[in-house]
């Protein structure tokens, strides 16, 4: 009986809180979009006033990225600043920006160079309340092109009808979970956690081993985010080696070495070289540790070995494959006990 009396009260309070949370989420999203538009405006006006040519534009953004990151924290990678600049260039009238879409939506849209095509996806995303994932899906399945090829209004209507299937209605509260919002609010990012016992144990062991090695390793962190074309990836472990002046990226795989693992690590190395490295840093170094019990391997992506001096330093400061494999074996033996 008591529960029956409490249900309307609980329901009313729940509605109040959900409304408040949604309003906060919308407000945060609005402020984020306005702020990024204004940052884009400042960058464009600066480049125009200083007559900065295109070839120097990326260098300017790289310096700006370093300074902003130092002062304000994450969220100001070169690629994100490029998105902000283009955001202003493509939406020079701020009122044309729809606060019904998130910054992640706009990052997807800004990749599209054809203005008519971008406008189509923008309007459909607003009207159909597409989530970012749904927007990506519609772009990847070439909805715009399929509509252009459809003959007659009936066929076009049918294609649009198909486009509404599987739509994930984006809740305003979902915007708060976006990594861009975490950066904007200065909150710790909700990083993916390693659930596998082997991976967790390996991270601890490798971190301890490299730091105790005494060869200039400094621990940067685990699950370090890399954002490329508005897709977020995470590097398992990142160190910085002071004598080599190089970032060292380590990927852990609990399977045998697959070709795609090397490709992914190479993508991370290119990102670090372009977006994270200081001017006097050498190219980053990548290590893939494969922990398949039948075949323990350590593969190196050797960056920056363009001169003999660096190559000789490299062989001294970076542990060899046998040493790393031995550390992996220790963990596997412990977990088997």
N, C-alpha and C positions, 0 to 999 in steps of 0.2 A: 504493500500500500504506500509506504514511504517513498519507494522508488518511483511509483507512478506520479506522485506529487512533485518529485524532483526533476523528472524528465523535461517538462516545459522550461524550467529554470535553467537547466544545463544547456538545453537547445538554444535559448536566448543568449546566454553568455558566450556560447560557442560561435554564434552568428556575429556577435559584436567583435570578438577577437579576430575572426576570419576576415571581416570587413576591414578592420584596422590594419591587419597584416598586408592585405592586398593593396590598401591605400599607400602604405609605407613603401611597398615594392614598386608601385607605379611612380611614386615621388622620387625614389632613388634612381630609377631608370631614366626619368625625365632629366634629373640633374646631371646624370652621367652623359647623356646625349648632348645636352647644352654645353657642358664643360669640354667634351671632346671636339665639338664643332668650333668652339672659341679657340681651343689650342690649335686646331687646323688653320683657323683664320690668322692667328699670330704667326705661325710658321710661314704661310703663304705671303703675308705682308712683309715679313722680314726678308724673305728671299727676293721679293720684288724690289724692295728699297735698297738692298745690298747688291742687286744685279747678279745674283748667284746663278751660275750656269748649271745645267742639268748634271754635268759630270761631277760637280762639286756638291750637289744636293745631298747625295747619300752620305758623303763625308761629314757634312754639316749636321745631318740628323744623327749620325753615330756619336759625334761629340755631345750633342744635346741629350741623346739617350743616356750617355754615361753620367752627365751632370744631374739630370732629373732623377735617375735611379739612385744616385748618391744622396740627393736631398730628400726625395719623397718615397723611395722604395720601388717596388715592382710596378709594372704597367706601362713602362715607357721604352719598350724595345723599339728598335729601328722599324720593324714591320708595323707595329702598332702606331707609331708616329706617322708612318707613311699612309696608313689607313685614315688617321685624323686629318692629314693634309688633303687627301683625296675626298674625304667626307665634306670638307668645306668647299672644295672646288666643284663637286658635283651637286651640292645643295647650298648655293651661295646665299639663298634666302632661307634663313633659319626656320621660318614658319612652314617650309615645305617638308621638314623632317617630321615623321610621324612617331609620336611617343608610344604608339601601340606596338612598335617593334623595338627589340633590344639592340644593343651595340653589336652583339653576335650576329643578329639578322643582317645588320648593315655591312658588317665585314664580309659576309657571304655575297651580298648584293654588289658591293664595290669591286669585287673580282670580275664582274661582268662588264665588259667594255662597251657593248652595244646598249645605247641608252633606252631604246624602245624595249628591248628584251629585259633590261633591268627594271624599267618602269612596270612592265607586265608582272614580273615576279613580286615586286614590292606591293602592288595593288592586290594581287591574289593572296599574298601572305597576310595582309591586313584584313581583307574581306573574309577569308576562310580561317583566320586565326591559326595560321601554321606555326608550329614550333620551329626552332632552328633546324632540328633534325628533319622535319617534314619539308622545309624549304630546300634543304640540301637534296633530299630525295627527288623532289619535283624537278630541280635543275638537272640532276644527274640523269633523269629519265627523259630529258629534252621535251618537257611539256610545251614550251613555247614553240619549238620547231614543229612538233606534231600538230599543233593548232594551225600553224601556217600552212601545213601540207594538207590539212583536212578540207575536203571540198564540200561547200554548202554549210548553212547555219546549223542544220541538224547534226552533222558530223562533228562540228566544232563544239556544239552543246554537249555531245556525248563524251568527247575527250575531257571537257571541263568537269563533267559529272564523274568520270573515272578518277580525276585528280583529287576529288574530295574523299576518296576512300582511304581509310587508314590514317586519317588526320588525327594528330595528337593535339587536342585543344590546349594551347599554352596558358597555364594559370599565371597570373601576375607574380605570385609568390615564387614561381620557378626562376624568375629573373635573379633573385637573391643568390641562387646557387651557382650562377655563372661565374667562372674564374675572373672575368673582367670586372665584375661587381666587387669581388673580394679585394682586388687590387685597388679599385676606386675608393672603397671604404677603409682601406688600410687594415683589413682583417687577415688573419692567417688563412691560407688557402686550404680548402677541403680536398687534400690530395688523396689519390687512390692509395690504399694501404696494401702492403704485401701480406696476403693471408697464408701463403704457403710457409710451413715451418722451416723448410730447407732454405728458402730465400731469405727469411728473416735471420736465420742463424748465419748464413753466408755473409750478409751485409755486416753483421757485427764482427765476424771473424776477419773479413777483408779490411774493414776499417781499422781494426786494432793492429793487424799485421803491417799495413802500410805506414801507419803512424809510428809504430815501434821500430820500423826498418831504419829510421833515422836518416833518410835520404831526401829531406826537404819537402815531404808531402804535407799538405794542409787540407783538412776535410772541409768541403763546401756544403755537401748535403746529399740526402737521398731523394729520389723522386723529383728531380729538378725539371721544371716544366719547360718545354720547347713548343712554341706556337708557330705553325707554318700553314699559310692559307686558311687561317681561322680554325685549324684543327689542333687540339692540344695533345702533345705527347709528353712522356715522362722518362728521363734518363735515370736508370736505377741508382747509380752512384757517381758523384762528381768530386774530384780532388783537384788541387792546384799544386804543381811541383815548382817550387821557387827557383832552384838552380837551373832547371830547364826553361823556366818562364813559359810553361805550357799547362793548359787544362788537361786533365786525364779523365776520360769518361769510361765508365765500366757498365756493361750490360750483362745481366745474369740470365741464363737460360737453363731451364730444367729439362731440356731435350737435347738431342744431338745438334750439332751446328748445321743450320739451314742457310741457304743463300740469302734469303730475305733479311736475316739477322744482320749480315754484313752491310746490306743496302741501307737498312734503317740506321745503323750506327754511323755510316758515312754521311747520312742526312744530318744527324746530330752534330757531327764534326764540322760540316759546312756551316751550320747555323752558329755554332760557337765561334768559328773563325770570323764570320761576318758580323755577328751581333754582340758577342760577349768579349772577345779579345780586345785588349788595349793595343795601341800601336806598336809597342815594343815586345808584345807577346809572340812566341812562336806558334806554329799551327798546333791545334789540340791533338792529343793522342787518344786512340780508342782501344779498349780491350773488351773482348767478348769471352766470358767464362761460361762454358757449357758443362753442365753438371749431370749429364746422362751417365748413370752408373756403369754402363758398359764401355763408355768412351769419354773419359774426362779430358777436355781440351781447353786451351787458352789461345785465342787468336788475337793478333794485334793489327790495328789499322795505324800504320806508321805515318803520322803527319809530320811535316817539317824536316825531313831528313835530306835537305837539299845541299848540305855541306858536311864535310868530314868532321868538323869540330863538334857540331851538334850531334852527329851520329855517334861519336865516341862518348859524349856526355850521356846520351840516351841509354846506351848499353850499361852504363854504370849506375844511373839513378833509377831506372825502371827495372823491377824484378823480372827475372826470366820466367819462361813458361813453367819450368819444373817447380819453382818456388810457389807459384800461384796454384798450380795443380795440387801440390802437397797440402796447401791450406784448405782446398776444397775437400780433399780426401779426409782430413781431420774431422770436418763437420759431418761428412757422410758416415764415417765410422761411429761417431758419437750418436747419431740418430738411429743407427742400426742396432745399437746396444739395447 
